[in-house]
């Protein structure tokens, strides 16, 4: 019986997604913090929403990349 091999292309794509998500995990909270420092500014809510969206997108990318890596390891 042949042992299953890992799919290196899938693992690489998963790592790419994680490496994109990691900087966004730092950028999102920085944007949220800067919006809280400027609560009287007229762009307070759009900047706050942008920071929250960046945080949510980074979490989505991280888990999607992790799932891609696991699928590449176990040939799912």
N, CA, C and O atoms as a Tripos MOL2 file, in Angstrom:
@<TRIPOS>MOLECULE
protein
  304   303    76     0     0
PROTEIN
NO_CHARGES

@<TRIPOS>ATOM
      1 N           0.8380   -1.1870    0.0000 N.3       1 UNK1
      2 CA          0.0000    0.0000    0.0000 C.3       1 UNK1
      3 C           0.8820    1.2490    0.0000 C.2       1 UNK1
      4 O           1.8440    1.3470    0.7610 O.2       1 UNK1
      5 N           0.5430    2.1710   -0.8430 N.am      2 UNK2
      6 CA          1.3420    3.3760   -1.0030 C.3       2 UNK2
      7 C           0.9830    4.4170    0.0590 C.2       2 UNK2
      8 O          -0.1900    4.6160    0.3750 O.2       2 UNK2
      9 N           2.0050    5.0760    0.6040 N.am      3 UNK3
     10 CA          1.7460    6.1120    1.6040 C.3       3 UNK3
     11 C           1.3150    7.3920    0.8960 C.2       3 UNK3
     12 O           1.8700    7.7340   -0.1480 O.2       3 UNK3
     13 N           0.3370    8.1010    1.4450 N.am      4 UNK4
     14 CA         -0.1150    9.3450    0.8050 C.3       4 UNK4
     15 C           0.9300   10.4470    0.9540 C.2       4 UNK4
     16 O           1.5820   10.5730    1.9900 O.2       4 UNK4
     17 N           1.0710   11.2280   -0.0890 N.am      5 UNK5
     18 CA          2.0280   12.3320   -0.0670 C.3       5 UNK5
     19 C           1.2880   13.6440    0.1740 C.2       5 UNK5
     20 O           0.0890   13.7620   -0.0790 O.2       5 UNK5
     21 N           2.0250   14.6040    0.6600 N.am      6 UNK6
     22 CA          1.4210   15.9100    0.9120 C.3       6 UNK6
     23 C           1.3680   16.7170   -0.3800 C.2       6 UNK6
     24 O           2.1910   16.5340   -1.2770 O.2       6 UNK6
     25 N           0.4130   17.5890   -0.4580 N.am      7 UNK7
     26 CA          0.2510   18.4690   -1.6100 C.3       7 UNK7
     27 C           0.9810   19.7770   -1.2990 C.2       7 UNK7
     28 O           0.4610   20.6350   -0.5860 O.2       7 UNK7
     29 N           2.1840   19.9150   -1.8390 N.am      8 UNK8
     30 CA          3.0290   21.0640   -1.5030 C.3       8 UNK8
     31 C           2.4710   22.3750   -2.0450 C.2       8 UNK8
     32 O           2.6760   23.4300   -1.4450 O.2       8 UNK8
     33 N           1.7840   22.3190   -3.1520 N.am      9 UNK9
     34 CA          1.2050   23.5440   -3.7250 C.3       9 UNK9
     35 C           0.1150   24.0780   -2.8030 C.2       9 UNK9
     36 O           0.0270   25.2840   -2.5710 O.2       9 UNK9
     37 N          -0.7100   23.1840   -2.2820 N.am     10 UNK10
     38 CA         -1.7690   23.6120   -1.3520 C.3      10 UNK10
     39 C          -1.1800   24.1840   -0.0670 C.2      10 UNK10
     40 O          -1.6620   25.1920    0.4500 O.2      10 UNK10
     41 N          -0.1390   23.5360    0.4440 N.am     11 UNK11
     42 CA          0.5000   24.0260    1.6680 C.3      11 UNK11
     43 C           1.0880   25.4100    1.4300 C.2      11 UNK11
     44 O           0.9780   26.2900    2.2840 O.2      11 UNK11
     45 N           1.7100   25.6050    0.2750 N.am     12 UNK12
     46 CA          2.2860   26.9020   -0.0510 C.3      12 UNK12
     47 C           1.2070   27.9830   -0.1490 C.2      12 UNK12
     48 O           1.4050   29.0990    0.3290 O.2      12 UNK12
     49 N           0.0750   27.6590   -0.7640 N.am     13 UNK13
     50 CA         -1.0210   28.6320   -0.8590 C.3      13 UNK13
     51 C          -1.5750   28.9740    0.5220 C.2      13 UNK13
     52 O          -1.9230   30.1260    0.7850 O.2      13 UNK13
     53 N          -1.6580   27.9820    1.4010 N.am     14 UNK14
     54 CA         -2.1140   28.2400    2.7630 C.3      14 UNK14
     55 C          -1.1530   29.1380    3.5170 C.2      14 UNK14
     56 O          -1.5770   30.0270    4.2550 O.2      14 UNK14
     57 N           0.1470   28.9070    3.3330 N.am     15 UNK15
     58 CA          1.1400   29.7620    3.9870 C.3      15 UNK15
     59 C           1.0800   31.1870    3.4510 C.2      15 UNK15
     60 O           1.2750   32.1420    4.2030 O.2      15 UNK15
     61 N           0.8120   31.3380    2.1640 N.am     16 UNK16
     62 CA          0.6680   32.6820    1.5970 C.3      16 UNK16
     63 C          -0.4820   33.4310    2.2620 C.2      16 UNK16
     64 O          -0.3550   34.6100    2.5940 O.2      16 UNK16
     65 N          -1.5980   32.7430    2.4550 N.am     17 UNK17
     66 CA         -2.7470   33.3860    3.0930 C.3      17 UNK17
     67 C          -2.4270   33.7780    4.5260 C.2      17 UNK17
     68 O          -2.8210   34.8520    4.9800 O.2      17 UNK17
     69 N          -1.7150   32.9150    5.2400 N.am     18 UNK18
     70 CA         -1.3640   33.2290    6.6260 C.3      18 UNK18
     71 C          -0.3860   34.3970    6.6760 C.2      18 UNK18
     72 O          -0.5030   35.2630    7.5430 O.2      18 UNK18
     73 N           0.5800   34.4310    5.7530 N.am     19 UNK19
     74 CA          1.5400   35.5310    5.7460 C.3      19 UNK19
     75 C           0.9050   36.8580    5.3470 C.2      19 UNK19
     76 O           1.4260   37.9140    5.7030 O.2      19 UNK19
     77 N          -0.1920   36.8310    4.6260 N.am     20 UNK20
     78 CA         -0.9390   38.0590    4.3440 C.3      20 UNK20
     79 C          -1.7530   38.4660    5.5690 C.2      20 UNK20
     80 O          -1.9050   39.6550    5.8500 O.2      20 UNK20
     81 N          -2.2750   37.4800    6.2950 N.am     21 UNK21
     82 CA         -3.1420   37.7620    7.4410 C.3      21 UNK21
     83 C          -2.3730   38.3310    8.6270 C.2      21 UNK21
     84 O          -2.9130   39.1500    9.3690 O.2      21 UNK21
     85 N          -1.1250   37.9150    8.8200 N.am     22 UNK22
     86 CA         -0.3750   38.3470   10.0070 C.3      22 UNK22
     87 C          -0.1830   39.8620   10.0530 C.2      22 UNK22
     88 O          -0.4480   40.4500   11.1020 O.2      22 UNK22
     89 N           0.2620   40.5360    8.9820 N.am     23 UNK23
     90 CA          0.3600   42.0000    9.0740 C.3      23 UNK23
     91 C          -0.9940   42.6820    9.2780 C.2      23 UNK23
     92 O          -1.0890   43.7010    9.9620 O.2      23 UNK23
     93 N          -2.0400   42.1090    8.6770 N.am     24 UNK24
     94 CA         -3.3650   42.7020    8.8510 C.3      24 UNK24
     95 C          -3.8350   42.5960   10.3010 C.2      24 UNK24
     96 O          -4.6110   43.4320   10.7640 O.2      24 UNK24
     97 N          -3.3690   41.5710   11.0220 N.am     25 UNK25
     98 CA         -3.7290   41.4320   12.4350 C.3      25 UNK25
     99 C          -3.1330   42.5530   13.2790 C.2      25 UNK25
    100 O          -3.6330   42.8410   14.3670 O.2      25 UNK25
    101 N          -2.0840   43.1800   12.7960 N.am     26 UNK26
    102 CA         -1.5050   44.3150   13.5040 C.3      26 UNK26
    103 C          -2.0650   45.6410   12.9950 C.2      26 UNK26
    104 O          -2.2340   46.5810   13.7710 O.2      26 UNK26
    105 N          -2.3490   45.7190   11.7130 N.am     27 UNK27
    106 CA         -2.8360   46.9670   11.1180 C.3      27 UNK27
    107 C          -4.2480   47.2940   11.5970 C.2      27 UNK27
    108 O          -4.5550   48.4500   11.8850 O.2      27 UNK27
    109 N          -5.1070   46.2780   11.6820 N.am     28 UNK28
    110 CA         -6.4910   46.5010   12.1080 C.3      28 UNK28
    111 C          -6.6100   47.1530   13.4800 C.2      28 UNK28
    112 O          -7.2800   48.1780   13.6040 O.2      28 UNK28
    113 N          -5.9810   46.5920   14.5210 N.am     29 UNK29
    114 CA         -6.0600   47.2340   15.8400 C.3      29 UNK29
    115 C          -5.4120   48.6210   15.8860 C.2      29 UNK29
    116 O          -5.8480   49.4820   16.6510 O.2      29 UNK29
    117 N          -4.3770   48.8390   15.0750 N.am     30 UNK30
    118 CA         -3.7630   50.1740   15.0320 C.3      30 UNK30
    119 C          -4.7630   51.1870   14.4820 C.2      30 UNK30
    120 O          -4.8660   52.3000   14.9980 O.2      30 UNK30
    121 N          -5.4940   50.8100   13.4460 N.am     31 UNK31
    122 CA         -6.5030   51.7100   12.8700 C.3      31 UNK31
    123 C          -7.6380   51.9390   13.8680 C.2      31 UNK31
    124 O          -8.1270   53.0610   14.0000 O.2      31 UNK31
    125 N          -8.0570   50.8940   14.5650 N.am     32 UNK32
    126 CA         -9.1130   51.0490   15.5730 C.3      32 UNK32
    127 C          -8.6450   51.9770   16.6880 C.2      32 UNK32
    128 O          -9.4040   52.8320   17.1430 O.2      32 UNK32
    129 N          -7.4050   51.8120   17.1280 N.am     33 UNK33
    130 CA         -6.8670   52.6650   18.1900 C.3      33 UNK33
    131 C          -6.8070   54.1240   17.7300 C.2      33 UNK33
    132 O          -7.1470   55.0290   18.4930 O.2      33 UNK33
    133 N          -6.3790   54.3510   16.4940 N.am     34 UNK34
    134 CA         -6.2980   55.7330   16.0140 C.3      34 UNK34
    135 C          -7.6840   56.3550   15.8640 C.2      34 UNK34
    136 O          -7.8450   57.5640   16.0290 O.2      34 UNK34
    137 N          -8.6800   55.5350   15.5520 N.am     35 UNK35
    138 CA        -10.0290   56.0990   15.4570 C.3      35 UNK35
    139 C         -10.5600   56.4620   16.8440 C.2      35 UNK35
    140 O         -11.2690   57.4580   16.9880 O.2      35 UNK35
    141 N         -10.2310   55.6710   17.8630 N.am     36 UNK36
    142 CA        -10.6740   56.0080   19.2170 C.3      36 UNK36
    143 C          -9.9650   57.2500   19.7590 C.2      36 UNK36
    144 O         -10.5040   57.9430   20.6220 O.2      36 UNK36
    145 N          -8.7750   57.5300   19.2620 N.am     37 UNK37
    146 CA         -8.0730   58.7400   19.6940 C.3      37 UNK37
    147 C          -8.6900   59.9930   19.0750 C.2      37 UNK37
    148 O          -8.5050   61.0910   19.6000 O.2      37 UNK37
    149 N          -9.4120   59.8490   17.9790 N.am     38 UNK38
    150 CA         -9.9990   60.9900   17.2740 C.3      38 UNK38
    151 C         -11.5150   60.8730   17.2320 C.2      38 UNK38
    152 O         -12.1080   60.8970   16.1530 O.2      38 UNK38
    153 N         -12.1400   60.7480   18.3770 N.am     39 UNK39
    154 CA        -13.5920   60.5550   18.4190 C.3      39 UNK39
    155 C         -14.3770   61.7740   17.9440 C.2      39 UNK39
    156 O         -15.5280   61.6360   17.5300 O.2      39 UNK39
    157 N         -13.7910   62.9430   17.9930 N.am     40 UNK40
    158 CA        -14.5100   64.1470   17.5770 C.3      40 UNK40
    159 C         -14.3940   64.4020   16.0740 C.2      40 UNK40
    160 O         -15.0850   65.2730   15.5460 O.2      40 UNK40
    161 N         -13.5500   63.6710   15.3890 N.am     41 UNK41
    162 CA        -13.3480   63.8560   13.9520 C.3      41 UNK41
    163 C         -14.5490   63.3140   13.1800 C.2      41 UNK41
    164 O         -15.1930   62.3590   13.6130 O.2      41 UNK41
    165 N         -14.8420   63.9240   12.0460 N.am     42 UNK42
    166 CA        -16.0280   63.5200   11.2850 C.3      42 UNK42
    167 C         -15.8450   62.1570   10.6070 C.2      42 UNK42
    168 O         -16.8310   61.5460   10.1960 O.2      42 UNK42
    169 N         -14.6230   61.6740   10.4820 N.am     43 UNK43
    170 CA        -14.3820   60.3540    9.8910 C.3      43 UNK43
    171 C         -14.2150   59.2630   10.9470 C.2      43 UNK43
    172 O         -13.6480   58.2080   10.6620 O.2      43 UNK43
    173 N         -14.6980   59.5050   12.1520 N.am     44 UNK44
    174 CA        -14.5370   58.5400   13.2450 C.3      44 UNK44
    175 C         -15.1810   57.2000   12.9090 C.2      44 UNK44
    176 O         -14.5270   56.1610   13.0070 O.2      44 UNK44
    177 N         -16.4370   57.2070   12.5210 N.am     45 UNK45
    178 CA        -17.1460   55.9460   12.2600 C.3      45 UNK45
    179 C         -16.6210   55.2040   11.0240 C.2      45 UNK45
    180 O         -16.4660   53.9850   11.0850 O.2      45 UNK45
    181 N         -16.3420   55.8880    9.9080 N.am     46 UNK46
    182 CA        -15.7820   55.1370    8.7750 C.3      46 UNK46
    183 C         -14.4270   54.4910    9.0840 C.2      46 UNK46
    184 O         -14.1600   53.3700    8.6520 O.2      46 UNK46
    185 N         -13.5770   55.1940    9.8260 N.am     47 UNK47
    186 CA        -12.2670   54.6320   10.1720 C.3      47 UNK47
    187 C         -12.4310   53.4740   11.1490 C.2      47 UNK47
    188 O         -11.7210   52.4740   11.0470 O.2      47 UNK47
    189 N         -13.3530   53.5980   12.0860 N.am     48 UNK48
    190 CA        -13.6090   52.5120   13.0310 C.3      48 UNK48
    191 C         -14.1430   51.2770   12.3060 C.2      48 UNK48
    192 O         -13.7250   50.1560   12.5950 O.2      48 UNK48
    193 N         -15.0540   51.4820   11.3780 N.am     49 UNK49
    194 CA        -15.6000   50.3610   10.6040 C.3      49 UNK49
    195 C         -14.5090   49.7290    9.7400 C.2      49 UNK49
    196 O         -14.4500   48.5060    9.6130 O.2      49 UNK49
    197 N         -13.6510   50.5490    9.1500 N.am     50 UNK50
    198 CA        -12.5520   50.0230    8.3460 C.3      50 UNK50
    199 C         -11.6160   49.1580    9.1910 C.2      50 UNK50
    200 O         -11.2040   48.0830    8.7530 O.2      50 UNK50
    201 N         -11.2820   49.6140   10.3860 N.am     51 UNK51
    202 CA        -10.4220   48.8330   11.2730 C.3      51 UNK51
    203 C         -11.0540   47.5120   11.6630 C.2      51 UNK51
    204 O         -10.3780   46.4840   11.7060 O.2      51 UNK51
    205 N         -12.3450   47.5360   11.9470 N.am     52 UNK52
    206 CA        -13.0490   46.2910   12.3040 C.3      52 UNK52
    207 C         -13.1030   45.3350   11.1180 C.2      52 UNK52
    208 O         -12.9430   44.1260   11.2870 O.2      52 UNK52
    209 N         -13.3280   45.8670    9.9280 N.am     53 UNK53
    210 CA        -13.3620   45.0130    8.7380 C.3      53 UNK53
    211 C         -11.9970   44.3920    8.4540 C.2      53 UNK53
    212 O         -11.9130   43.2320    8.0500 O.2      53 UNK53
    213 N         -10.9350   45.1550    8.6620 N.am     54 UNK54
    214 CA         -9.5920   44.6120    8.4620 C.3      54 UNK54
    215 C          -9.3150   43.4970    9.4650 C.2      54 UNK54
    216 O          -8.7260   42.4760    9.1110 O.2      54 UNK54
    217 N          -9.7360   43.6850   10.7120 N.am     55 UNK55
    218 CA         -9.5550   42.6330   11.7240 C.3      55 UNK55
    219 C         -10.3300   41.3730   11.3530 C.2      55 UNK55
    220 O          -9.8000   40.2670   11.4500 O.2      55 UNK55
    221 N         -11.5660   41.5330   10.9340 N.am     56 UNK56
    222 CA        -12.3710   40.3740   10.5460 C.3      56 UNK56
    223 C         -11.7870   39.6770    9.3160 C.2      56 UNK56
    224 O         -11.7680   38.4480    9.2500 O.2      56 UNK56
    225 N         -11.3170   40.4490    8.3560 N.am     57 UNK57
    226 CA        -10.7290   39.8630    7.1540 C.3      57 UNK57
    227 C          -9.4420   39.1100    7.4740 C.2      57 UNK57
    228 O          -9.1690   38.0660    6.8830 O.2      57 UNK57
    229 N          -8.6480   39.6390    8.4110 N.am     58 UNK58
    230 CA         -7.4170   38.9360    8.7780 C.3      58 UNK58
    231 C          -7.7220   37.6140    9.4740 C.2      58 UNK58
    232 O          -7.0320   36.6210    9.2450 O.2      58 UNK58
    233 N          -8.7540   37.5930   10.3240 N.am     59 UNK59
    234 CA         -9.1360   36.3300   10.9630 C.3      59 UNK59
    235 C          -9.6310   35.3330    9.9240 C.2      59 UNK59
    236 O          -9.3060   34.1470    9.9870 O.2      59 UNK59
    237 N         -10.4220   35.8200    8.9640 N.am     60 UNK60
    238 CA        -10.9210   34.9450    7.8970 C.3      60 UNK60
    239 C          -9.7640   34.3590    7.0900 C.2      60 UNK60
    240 O          -9.7340   33.1580    6.8240 O.2      60 UNK60
    241 N          -8.8080   35.2120    6.7000 N.am     61 UNK61
    242 CA         -7.6720   34.7340    5.9230 C.3      61 UNK61
    243 C          -6.8310   33.7340    6.7060 C.2      61 UNK61
    244 O          -6.3650   32.7410    6.1470 O.2      61 UNK61
    245 N          -6.6360   33.9910    7.9950 N.am     62 UNK62
    246 CA         -5.8190   33.0930    8.8080 C.3      62 UNK62
    247 C          -6.4460   31.7080    8.8810 C.2      62 UNK62
    248 O          -5.7630   30.7070    8.6630 O.2      62 UNK62
    249 N          -7.7360   31.6410    9.1860 N.am     63 UNK63
    250 CA         -8.3800   30.3360    9.3080 C.3      63 UNK63
    251 C          -8.5270   29.6450    7.9520 C.2      63 UNK63
    252 O          -8.4590   28.4190    7.8740 O.2      63 UNK63
    253 N          -8.7260   30.4130    6.8990 N.am     64 UNK64
    254 CA         -8.7880   29.8140    5.5670 C.3      64 UNK64
    255 C          -7.4180   29.2540    5.1780 C.2      64 UNK64
    256 O          -7.3370   28.1810    4.5800 O.2      64 UNK64
    257 N          -6.3560   29.9640    5.5100 N.am     65 UNK65
    258 CA         -5.0110   29.4660    5.2390 C.3      65 UNK65
    259 C          -4.6830   28.2370    6.0570 C.2      65 UNK65
    260 O          -4.0640   27.2990    5.5550 O.2      65 UNK65
    261 N          -5.0940   28.2360    7.3160 N.am     66 UNK66
    262 CA         -4.8610   27.0740    8.1720 C.3      66 UNK66
    263 C          -5.6190   25.8610    7.6490 C.2      66 UNK66
    264 O          -5.0940   24.7480    7.6480 O.2      66 UNK66
    265 N          -6.8380   26.0740    7.2110 N.am     67 UNK67
    266 CA         -7.6320   24.9730    6.6530 C.3      67 UNK67
    267 C          -7.0080   24.4460    5.3590 C.2      67 UNK67
    268 O          -7.0240   23.2420    5.1040 O.2      67 UNK67
    269 N          -6.4620   25.3480    4.5480 N.am     68 UNK68
    270 CA         -5.8060   24.9330    3.3160 C.3      68 UNK68
    271 C          -4.5620   24.1040    3.6120 C.2      68 UNK68
    272 O          -4.2990   23.1170    2.9250 O.2      68 UNK68
    273 N          -3.8010   24.4920    4.6200 N.am     69 UNK69
    274 CA         -2.6090   23.7330    4.9970 C.3      69 UNK69
    275 C          -2.9910   22.3430    5.4900 C.2      69 UNK69
    276 O          -2.3670   21.3550    5.1040 O.2      69 UNK69
    277 N          -3.9980   22.2620    6.3300 N.am     70 UNK70
    278 CA         -4.4300   20.9620    6.8480 C.3      70 UNK70
    279 C          -4.9380   20.0780    5.7170 C.2      70 UNK70
    280 O          -4.6540   18.8800    5.6950 O.2      70 UNK70
    281 N          -5.6820   20.6490    4.7820 N.am     71 UNK71
    282 CA         -6.1480   19.8720    3.6290 C.3      71 UNK71
    283 C          -4.9770   19.4090    2.7640 C.2      71 UNK71
    284 O          -5.0240   18.3190    2.1930 O.2      71 UNK71
    285 N          -3.9350   20.2200    2.6640 N.am     72 UNK72
    286 CA         -2.7590   19.8220    1.8980 C.3      72 UNK72
    287 C          -1.9600   18.7330    2.5820 C.2      72 UNK72
    288 O          -1.3640   17.8830    1.9200 O.2      72 UNK72
    289 N          -1.9440   18.7540    3.8990 N.am     73 UNK73
    290 CA         -1.2070   17.7220    4.6370 C.3      73 UNK73
    291 C          -1.9050   16.3730    4.5970 C.2      73 UNK73
    292 O          -1.2540   15.3370    4.4600 O.2      73 UNK73
    293 N          -3.2050   16.3810    4.7130 N.am     74 UNK74
    294 CA         -3.9500   15.1290    4.8080 C.3      74 UNK74
    295 C          -4.6710   14.7550    3.5190 C.2      74 UNK74
    296 O          -5.4660   13.8150    3.5100 O.2      74 UNK74
    297 N          -4.4040   15.4780    2.4260 N.am     75 UNK75
    298 CA         -5.0280   15.2100    1.1200 C.3      75 UNK75
    299 C          -6.5340   15.0710    1.2210 C.2      75 UNK75
    300 O          -7.1260   14.1040    0.7400 O.2      75 UNK75
    301 N          -7.1270   16.0440    1.8470 N.am     76 UNK76
    302 CA         -8.5750   16.0140    2.0460 C.3      76 UNK76
    303 C          -9.3050   16.6000    0.8660 C.2      76 UNK76
    304 O         -10.5350   16.6530    0.8670 O.2      76 UNK76
@<TRIPOS>BOND
     1     1     2 1
     2     2     3 1
     3     3     4 2
     4     3     5 am
     5     5     6 1
     6     6     7 1
     7     7     8 2
     8     7     9 am
     9     9    10 1
    10    10    11 1
    11    11    12 2
    12    11    13 am
    13    13    14 1
    14    14    15 1
    15    15    16 2
    16    15    17 am
    17    17    18 1
    18    18    19 1
    19    19    20 2
    20    19    21 am
    21    21    22 1
    22    22    23 1
    23    23    24 2
    24    23    25 am
    25    25    26 1
    26    26    27 1
    27    27    28 2
    28    27    29 am
    29    29    30 1
    30    30    31 1
    31    31    32 2
    32    31    33 am
    33    33    34 1
    34    34    35 1
    35    35    36 2
    36    35    37 am
    37    37    38 1
    38    38    39 1
    39    39    40 2
    40    39    41 am
    41    41    42 1
    42    42    43 1
    43    43    44 2
    44    43    45 am
    45    45    46 1
    46    46    47 1
    47    47    48 2
    48    47    49 am
    49    49    50 1
    50    50    51 1
    51    51    52 2
    52    51    53 am
    53    53    54 1
    54    54    55 1
    55    55    56 2
    56    55    57 am
    57    57    58 1
    58    58    59 1
    59    59    60 2
    60    59    61 am
    61    61    62 1
    62    62    63 1
    63    63    64 2
    64    63    65 am
    65    65    66 1
    66    66    67 1
    67    67    68 2
    68    67    69 am
    69    69    70 1
    70    70    71 1
    71    71    72 2
    72    71    73 am
    73    73    74 1
    74    74    75 1
    75    75    76 2
    76    75    77 am
    77    77    78 1
    78    78    79 1
    79    79    80 2
    80    79    81 am
    81    81    82 1
    82    82    83 1
    83    83    84 2
    84    83    85 am
    85    85    86 1
    86    86    87 1
    87    87    88 2
    88    87    89 am
    89    89    90 1
    90    90    91 1
    91    91    92 2
    92    91    93 am
    93    93    94 1
    94    94    95 1
    95    95    96 2
    96    95    97 am
    97    97    98 1
    98    98    99 1
    99    99   100 2
   100    99   101 am
   101   101   102 1
   102   102   103 1
   103   103   104 2
   104   103   105 am
   105   105   106 1
   106   106   107 1
   107   107   108 2
   108   107   109 am
   109   109   110 1
   110   110   111 1
   111   111   112 2
   112   111   113 am
   113   113   114 1
   114   114   115 1
   115   115   116 2
   116   115   117 am
   117   117   118 1
   118   118   119 1
   119   119   120 2
   120   119   121 am
   121   121   122 1
   122   122   123 1
   123   123   124 2
   124   123   125 am
   125   125   126 1
   126   126   127 1
   127   127   128 2
   128   127   129 am
   129   129   130 1
   130   130   131 1
   131   131   132 2
   132   131   133 am
   133   133   134 1
   134   134   135 1
   135   135   136 2
   136   135   137 am
   137   137   138 1
   138   138   139 1
   139   139   140 2
   140   139   141 am
   141   141   142 1
   142   142   143 1
   143   143   144 2
   144   143   145 am
   145   145   146 1
   146   146   147 1
   147   147   148 2
   148   147   149 am
   149   149   150 1
   150   150   151 1
   151   151   152 2
   152   151   153 am
   153   153   154 1
   154   154   155 1
   155   155   156 2
   156   155   157 am
   157   157   158 1
   158   158   159 1
   159   159   160 2
   160   159   161 am
   161   161   162 1
   162   162   163 1
   163   163   164 2
   164   163   165 am
   165   165   166 1
   166   166   167 1
   167   167   168 2
   168   167   169 am
   169   169   170 1
   170   170   171 1
   171   171   172 2
   172   171   173 am
   173   173   174 1
   174   174   175 1
   175   175   176 2
   176   175   177 am
   177   177   178 1
   178   178   179 1
   179   179   180 2
   180   179   181 am
   181   181   182 1
   182   182   183 1
   183   183   184 2
   184   183   185 am
   185   185   186 1
   186   186   187 1
   187   187   188 2
   188   187   189 am
   189   189   190 1
   190   190   191 1
   191   191   192 2
   192   191   193 am
   193   193   194 1
   194   194   195 1
   195   195   196 2
   196   195   197 am
   197   197   198 1
   198   198   199 1
   199   199   200 2
   200   199   201 am
   201   201   202 1
   202   202   203 1
   203   203   204 2
   204   203   205 am
   205   205   206 1
   206   206   207 1
   207   207   208 2
   208   207   209 am
   209   209   210 1
   210   210   211 1
   211   211   212 2
   212   211   213 am
   213   213   214 1
   214   214   215 1
   215   215   216 2
   216   215   217 am
   217   217   218 1
   218   218   219 1
   219   219   220 2
   220   219   221 am
   221   221   222 1
   222   222   223 1
   223   223   224 2
   224   223   225 am
   225   225   226 1
   226   226   227 1
   227   227   228 2
   228   227   229 am
   229   229   230 1
   230   230   231 1
   231   231   232 2
   232   231   233 am
   233   233   234 1
   234   234   235 1
   235   235   236 2
   236   235   237 am
   237   237   238 1
   238   238   239 1
   239   239   240 2
   240   239   241 am
   241   241   242 1
   242   242   243 1
   243   243   244 2
   244   243   245 am
   245   245   246 1
   246   246   247 1
   247   247   248 2
   248   247   249 am
   249   249   250 1
   250   250   251 1
   251   251   252 2
   252   251   253 am
   253   253   254 1
   254   254   255 1
   255   255   256 2
   256   255   257 am
   257   257   258 1
   258   258   259 1
   259   259   260 2
   260   259   261 am
   261   261   262 1
   262   262   263 1
   263   263   264 2
   264   263   265 am
   265   265   266 1
   266   266   267 1
   267   267   268 2
   268   267   269 am
   269   269   270 1
   270   270   271 1
   271   271   272 2
   272   271   273 am
   273   273   274 1
   274   274   275 1
   275   275   276 2
   276   275   277 am
   277   277   278 1
   278   278   279 1
   279   279   280 2
   280   279   281 am
   281   281   282 1
   282   282   283 1
   283   283   284 2
   284   283   285 am
   285   285   286 1
   286   286   287 1
   287   287   288 2
   288   287   289 am
   289   289   290 1
   290   290   291 1
   291   291   292 2
   292   291   293 am
   293   293   294 1
   294   294   295 1
   295   295   296 2
   296   295   297 am
   297   297   298 1
   298   298   299 1
   299   299   300 2
   300   299   301 am
   301   301   302 1
   302   302   303 1
   303   303   304 2
@<TRIPOS>SUBSTRUCTURE
     1 UNK1         2 RESIDUE 1 A UNK
     2 UNK2         6 RESIDUE 1 A UNK
     3 UNK3        10 RESIDUE 1 A UNK
     4 UNK4        14 RESIDUE 1 A UNK
     5 UNK5        18 RESIDUE 1 A UNK
     6 UNK6        22 RESIDUE 1 A UNK
     7 UNK7        26 RESIDUE 1 A UNK
     8 UNK8        30 RESIDUE 1 A UNK
     9 UNK9        34 RESIDUE 1 A UNK
    10 UNK10       38 RESIDUE 1 A UNK
    11 UNK11       42 RESIDUE 1 A UNK
    12 UNK12       46 RESIDUE 1 A UNK
    13 UNK13       50 RESIDUE 1 A UNK
    14 UNK14       54 RESIDUE 1 A UNK
    15 UNK15       58 RESIDUE 1 A UNK
    16 UNK16       62 RESIDUE 1 A UNK
    17 UNK17       66 RESIDUE 1 A UNK
    18 UNK18       70 RESIDUE 1 A UNK
    19 UNK19       74 RESIDUE 1 A UNK
    20 UNK20       78 RESIDUE 1 A UNK
    21 UNK21       82 RESIDUE 1 A UNK
    22 UNK22       86 RESIDUE 1 A UNK
    23 UNK23       90 RESIDUE 1 A UNK
    24 UNK24       94 RESIDUE 1 A UNK
    25 UNK25       98 RESIDUE 1 A UNK
    26 UNK26      102 RESIDUE 1 A UNK
    27 UNK27      106 RESIDUE 1 A UNK
    28 UNK28      110 RESIDUE 1 A UNK
    29 UNK29      114 RESIDUE 1 A UNK
    30 UNK30      118 RESIDUE 1 A UNK
    31 UNK31      122 RESIDUE 1 A UNK
    32 UNK32      126 RESIDUE 1 A UNK
    33 UNK33      130 RESIDUE 1 A UNK
    34 UNK34      134 RESIDUE 1 A UNK
    35 UNK35      138 RESIDUE 1 A UNK
    36 UNK36      142 RESIDUE 1 A UNK
    37 UNK37      146 RESIDUE 1 A UNK
    38 UNK38      150 RESIDUE 1 A UNK
    39 UNK39      154 RESIDUE 1 A UNK
    40 UNK40      158 RESIDUE 1 A UNK
    41 UNK41      162 RESIDUE 1 A UNK
    42 UNK42      166 RESIDUE 1 A UNK
    43 UNK43      170 RESIDUE 1 A UNK
    44 UNK44      174 RESIDUE 1 A UNK
    45 UNK45      178 RESIDUE 1 A UNK
    46 UNK46      182 RESIDUE 1 A UNK
    47 UNK47      186 RESIDUE 1 A UNK
    48 UNK48      190 RESIDUE 1 A UNK
    49 UNK49      194 RESIDUE 1 A UNK
    50 UNK50      198 RESIDUE 1 A UNK
    51 UNK51      202 RESIDUE 1 A UNK
    52 UNK52      206 RESIDUE 1 A UNK
    53 UNK53      210 RESIDUE 1 A UNK
    54 UNK54      214 RESIDUE 1 A UNK
    55 UNK55      218 RESIDUE 1 A UNK
    56 UNK56      222 RESIDUE 1 A UNK
    57 UNK57      226 RESIDUE 1 A UNK
    58 UNK58      230 RESIDUE 1 A UNK
    59 UNK59      234 RESIDUE 1 A UNK
    60 UNK60      238 RESIDUE 1 A UNK
    61 UNK61      242 RESIDUE 1 A UNK
    62 UNK62      246 RESIDUE 1 A UNK
    63 UNK63      250 RESIDUE 1 A UNK
    64 UNK64      254 RESIDUE 1 A UNK
    65 UNK65      258 RESIDUE 1 A UNK
    66 UNK66      262 RESIDUE 1 A UNK
    67 UNK67      266 RESIDUE 1 A UNK
    68 UNK68      270 RESIDUE 1 A UNK
    69 UNK69      274 RESIDUE 1 A UNK
    70 UNK70      278 RESIDUE 1 A UNK
    71 UNK71      282 RESIDUE 1 A UNK
    72 UNK72      286 RESIDUE 1 A UNK
    73 UNK73      290 RESIDUE 1 A UNK
    74 UNK74      294 RESIDUE 1 A UNK
    75 UNK75      298 RESIDUE 1 A UNK
    76 UNK76      302 RESIDUE 1 A UNK
